[in-house]
Amino acid sequence: MTEIEKQKIYDTLEALKLEHLDLEDAIHHTPKTVHTQLQISRLKKRKLLLKDEILQLENMLIPDIIA
Protein backbone atom coordinates (compact mmCIF):
# COMPACT_ATOMS: atom_id res chain seq x y z
CA MET A 1 0.00 0.00 0.00
CA THR A 2 1.43 3.38 -0.98
CA GLU A 3 1.69 6.36 1.34
CA ILE A 4 -0.94 8.18 -0.71
CA GLU A 5 -3.39 5.29 -0.24
CA LYS A 6 -2.64 5.20 3.48
CA GLN A 7 -3.22 8.94 3.76
CA LYS A 8 -6.58 8.62 1.98
CA ILE A 9 -7.58 5.91 4.45
CA TYR A 10 -6.50 8.07 7.41
CA ASP A 11 -8.47 11.03 6.02
CA THR A 12 -11.54 8.85 5.52
CA LEU A 13 -11.17 7.42 9.02
CA GLU A 14 -11.00 10.90 10.49
CA ALA A 15 -14.18 11.95 8.68
CA LEU A 16 -16.04 8.78 9.69
CA LYS A 17 -15.00 9.11 13.33
CA LEU A 18 -16.16 12.72 13.36
CA GLU A 19 -19.53 11.74 11.89
CA HIS A 20 -19.77 8.92 14.45
CA LEU A 21 -19.23 11.41 17.29
CA ASP A 22 -21.76 13.80 15.78
CA LEU A 23 -24.34 11.02 15.63
CA GLU A 24 -23.64 10.11 19.26
CA ASP A 25 -24.24 13.72 20.22
CA ALA A 26 -27.43 13.91 18.14
CA ILE A 27 -28.77 10.69 19.67
CA HIS A 28 -27.97 11.92 23.17
CA HIS A 29 -29.67 15.29 22.64
CA THR A 30 -32.76 14.15 20.74
CA PRO A 31 -35.79 14.18 23.02
CA LYS A 32 -37.00 10.67 23.80
CA THR A 33 -40.60 10.92 22.62
CA VAL A 34 -42.79 8.57 20.65
CA HIS A 35 -42.45 10.83 17.63
CA THR A 36 -38.65 10.75 17.64
CA GLN A 37 -38.10 7.04 18.27
CA LEU A 38 -37.94 6.26 14.53
CA GLN A 39 -35.46 9.07 14.00
CA ILE A 40 -33.31 7.86 16.91
CA SER A 41 -33.45 4.32 15.55
CA ARG A 42 -32.21 5.52 12.16
CA LEU A 43 -29.39 7.50 13.77
CA LYS A 44 -28.30 4.45 15.78
CA LYS A 45 -28.37 2.26 12.66
CA ARG A 46 -26.21 4.77 10.77
CA LYS A 47 -23.85 4.95 13.75
CA LEU A 48 -23.41 1.16 13.72
CA LEU A 49 -22.72 1.18 9.98
CA LEU A 50 -20.08 3.85 10.51
CA LYS A 51 -18.47 1.80 13.26
CA ASP A 52 -18.24 -1.17 10.88
CA GLU A 53 -16.66 1.02 8.18
CA ILE A 54 -14.18 2.42 10.69
CA LEU A 55 -13.13 -1.05 11.83
CA GLN A 56 -12.78 -2.22 8.24
CA LEU A 57 -10.49 0.70 7.36
CA GLU A 58 -8.45 0.31 10.54
CA ASN A 59 -7.93 -3.36 9.71
CA MET A 60 -6.64 -2.35 6.27
CA LEU A 61 -3.90 -0.34 7.96
CA ILE A 62 -2.73 -3.21 10.17
CA PRO A 63 0.05 -5.11 8.43
CA ASP A 64 -0.42 -8.84 7.96
CA ILE A 65 1.94 -10.63 10.33
CA ILE A 66 2.54 -14.32 9.78
CA ALA A 67 2.99 -15.98 13.14
C-alpha positions as MATLAB code, in Angstrom:
seq = 'MTEIEKQKIYDTLEALKLEHLDLEDAIHHTPKTVHTQLQISRLKKRKLLLKDEILQLENMLIPDIIA';
ca = [
       0.000    0.000    0.000;
       1.430    3.378   -0.980;
       1.694    6.356    1.338;
      -0.942    8.176   -0.709;
      -3.385    5.289   -0.241;
      -2.644    5.202    3.483;
      -3.224    8.937    3.756;
      -6.581    8.617    1.979;
      -7.582    5.907    4.452;
      -6.498    8.069    7.408;
      -8.466   11.026    6.015;
     -11.542    8.851    5.518;
     -11.165    7.420    9.018;
     -10.998   10.897   10.494;
     -14.175   11.948    8.677;
     -16.036    8.784    9.689;
     -14.995    9.112   13.326;
     -16.159   12.721   13.362;
     -19.533   11.738   11.889;
     -19.773    8.920   14.448;
     -19.231   11.407   17.288;
     -21.764   13.804   15.779;
     -24.336   11.020   15.632;
     -23.636   10.110   19.259;
     -24.239   13.723   20.222;
     -27.430   13.905   18.143;
     -28.771   10.690   19.674;
     -27.971   11.924   23.167;
     -29.669   15.295   22.643;
     -32.760   14.147   20.737;
     -35.794   14.179   23.020;
     -37.001   10.673   23.800;
     -40.600   10.915   22.622;
     -42.792    8.567   20.653;
     -42.454   10.833   17.625;
     -38.653   10.754   17.639;
     -38.103    7.036   18.267;
     -37.939    6.261   14.535;
     -35.455    9.074   14.002;
     -33.313    7.860   16.912;
     -33.452    4.318   15.554;
     -32.209    5.518   12.159;
     -29.393    7.497   13.770;
     -28.304    4.454   15.776;
     -28.366    2.262   12.662;
     -26.205    4.769   10.765;
     -23.851    4.947   13.753;
     -23.414    1.156   13.718;
     -22.722    1.179    9.982;
     -20.081    3.855   10.508;
     -18.465    1.799   13.263;
     -18.244   -1.165   10.879;
     -16.664    1.022    8.183;
     -14.177    2.423   10.693;
     -13.135   -1.050   11.833;
     -12.777   -2.220    8.240;
     -10.494    0.701    7.363;
      -8.449    0.310   10.539;
      -7.928   -3.364    9.707;
      -6.638   -2.351    6.268;
      -3.903   -0.336    7.964;
      -2.728   -3.212   10.173;
       0.053   -5.108    8.434;
      -0.416   -8.844    7.965;
       1.944  -10.630   10.327;
       2.543  -14.315    9.781;
       2.987  -15.980   13.145;
];
